[in-house]
Amino acid sequence: MDNFFDIIKIIHKLILKEITVIEFSEKIKYIRSYHNLTQDQLANKLNVSRKTISAWENNRGIPDYYLVKAIEQLFNIDSDSLLNPKKRNQF
């Protein structure tokens, strides 16, 4: 069963590497959708409001350092890839 999850992780990384220069708002929305989470569900996992998630996704703000770290751990992604709009994604 571990091999199955390893394969899924590899496929996930390959799919996400195809996304190049996009804003944080688009990245977080894509990641949330990819993991089949609603804004409410992601908000609960990060202990923020749904409005906060909506603001991020509508380019009206970005999370603070601690929330970036929480997102990084939750989805096993690199925070530099998450925040740097010019960096090719590594998640």
N, C-alpha and C positions, 0 to 999 in steps of 0.2 A: 504494500500500500504506500510505503514511503516513496517508491519510485514513481508512482502515479503523481504524487504531489510535486516531486522534483520536476517531472515533465511539464506539469501545469505552470510551475514557476518559470521555467525556461520559455514556454510559449508566451506567458504573460510579459516577460522581459522583451521578447522579440517584437511583440505587438506594440508595446509602449515605446520601443526605440524608433519605430516608424514615425512617431510624432516628434517633430523637430522643434522649431521655434514657435512656441505658443505661450500665451500669458498664464500666470498662475491660476487665474480664474478658470480658464479652459482646462488646465491640468487637473485641478481639484474636482471639477465637475466630471471630467472623463474618468478619473480614478474612482470616484463615488459610484458613477453609473456602471463601470466595469465590475465593481464588486456588488452590484445590485442592492445598493443602499439608498434609502430615501434621505432627504436632507435631515429629517427628524432622527433617523437612525444614526447617521453620522454625528449629528449634534450630541446625541446621548452618549455615544462612544467617546467623544472628546470633552464632554461636560460643558458644552456651550449651547446657546439657543439656536433654533432653526434659522432665525433671522441672521445670525452671525454667518452660518453656512451660506445662506442666500447672498449676503453681502460679498463674501469671498467670490462666489460664483458669478456675480454681476460686476466684478471688478471695482468694488467699493471699499476694498480693504484687503489686508492679508493678515494671517495669524501672527501672534507674537512668537518669540523664540521657543517658548515652552510648548506651544501648540504645534509649531513646526516639528519639534522633536517627537511629539505624540503622534502626529500624522506619519512621520518617518517610521516610527516603530510599528504603528498599526498596520501599515501597508508594506513594510519592509522596503522602503525606498530611500534614496539619497536626497538629503535636504537641499544640497546645492542644485541638483537637477530639478527639484521642485520649485525653487525660488528664482533661479537664473533663467530668464526668458531666452537667452541666446545659447545656452548649453544644451547639447543633444542629450535627451533623457537617458538616465541610467536606472530607471525603475521598471 
